[in-house]
Amino acid sequence: MANIEQSLSELLNLDGALAAALVDHSSGMLLGSVGSGVDLELAAGGNTEVIRAKYKTMKMLGLDDSIEDILITLTKQYHLIRPLSNSNDLFVYYVLDRSRANLALARRKLQAVEGILEV
């Protein structure tokens, strides 16, 4: 897990990026974080519930699929939740200033960072 902070810091290089975190959704624990403007400890626990609810709903619906990302659009921010494809219990949480961020670029950046993140 040596490059968690470094990988997450890559996400902050995008215009409008505010914060990012790596979260264990089996426990809700924060494994690493960068940035400011959001209480990432609190957000880790809350977004763990979001991802658990989505997995539960998918199971109840009998969907044989995986989550690429979850987008929560607020009036001033975008919140992206991306489960890691190489680790079933981890997700990256990414917070962006909606007035400055390009959502398409943010999703691509998040996908790229997932590829270099060593856990």
C-alpha positions in Angstrom: 0.0 0.0 0.0 3.0 2.2 -0.4 1.6 4.4 -3.2 -1.9 5.2 -1.9 -1.2 8.8 -1.0 0.8 9.3 -4.2 -1.9 7.8 -6.4 -4.7 9.8 -4.6 -2.6 13.0 -5.0 -2.7 12.4 -8.8 -6.5 13.0 -8.6 -6.0 16.4 -7.1 -4.1 17.5 -10.3 -7.4 17.9 -12.1 -9.0 21.4 -12.1 -11.8 21.5 -9.6 -10.6 18.5 -7.6 -11.1 19.0 -3.8 -10.4 15.7 -2.1 -10.0 11.9 -2.6 -9.9 8.9 -0.3 -9.4 5.2 -0.5 -12.0 3.4 1.6 -12.5 -0.2 2.8 -16.3 -0.7 2.4 -16.3 -3.9 4.5 -15.4 -1.8 7.5 -16.0 1.8 6.4 -12.4 2.6 7.4 -10.3 5.3 5.6 -7.1 3.8 4.2 -5.7 7.0 2.8 -6.8 10.5 1.9 -5.7 13.8 0.3 -7.3 17.2 -0.1 -9.6 19.3 2.0 -13.1 20.8 2.2 -14.8 17.5 3.2 -14.6 15.5 6.4 -13.3 12.4 4.7 -13.6 10.2 7.8 -17.3 10.9 8.0 -17.7 10.6 4.2 -16.0 7.2 4.2 -18.6 5.8 6.6 -21.5 7.4 4.8 -20.4 6.4 1.3 -19.8 2.9 2.6 -23.5 2.7 3.2 -24.2 4.0 -0.3 -22.1 1.3 -1.9 -23.5 -1.5 0.4 -27.0 -0.5 -0.5 -26.3 -0.6 -4.2 -24.7 -4.0 -4.0 -27.6 -5.3 -2.0 -30.1 -3.9 -4.5 -28.2 -5.5 -7.4 -28.2 -8.8 -5.6 -32.0 -8.6 -4.9 -32.6 -7.8 -8.6 -30.5 -10.7 -9.7 -28.1 -8.5 -11.7 -24.9 -10.3 -12.7 -22.9 -7.1 -13.2 -20.4 -4.8 -11.5 -20.4 -1.2 -10.5 -18.2 1.0 -12.6 -18.9 4.1 -10.6 -21.6 5.9 -8.6 -22.1 9.6 -9.2 -23.8 11.9 -6.7 -24.5 15.3 -8.1 -24.9 18.1 -5.6 -25.7 21.7 -6.5 -22.0 22.7 -5.8 -20.1 19.4 -6.0 -19.8 16.1 -7.7 -19.0 13.0 -5.6 -17.7 10.0 -7.4 -17.5 6.5 -5.9 -15.5 3.9 -7.8 -15.1 0.4 -6.5 -11.6 -1.0 -7.4 -11.9 -3.7 -10.0 -8.9 -5.6 -8.5 -10.1 -5.5 -4.9 -13.7 -6.2 -4.0 -13.7 -4.4 -0.6 -12.2 -1.1 -1.6 -13.4 2.0 -3.4 -12.1 5.5 -4.2 -14.2 8.5 -3.2 -13.5 11.6 -5.2 -14.9 15.1 -4.5 -15.0 17.8 -7.2 -16.1 21.5 -7.3 -19.0 21.4 -9.8 -18.4 24.9 -11.1 -14.7 24.1 -12.1 -14.6 20.4 -12.8 -15.1 18.5 -16.0 -17.0 15.4 -15.1 -15.8 13.4 -18.1 -12.2 14.2 -17.4 -12.6 13.4 -13.7 -14.1 9.9 -14.5 -11.2 9.2 -16.9 -8.6 10.4 -14.3 -10.2 8.2 -11.7 -10.0 5.2 -14.0 -6.4 5.9 -14.7 -5.5 6.3 -11.1 -7.2 3.0 -10.3 -4.8 1.3 -12.7 -1.7 2.6 -10.9 -3.0 2.2 -7.3 -1.1 -0.5 -5.5 -3.1 -2.1 -2.6 
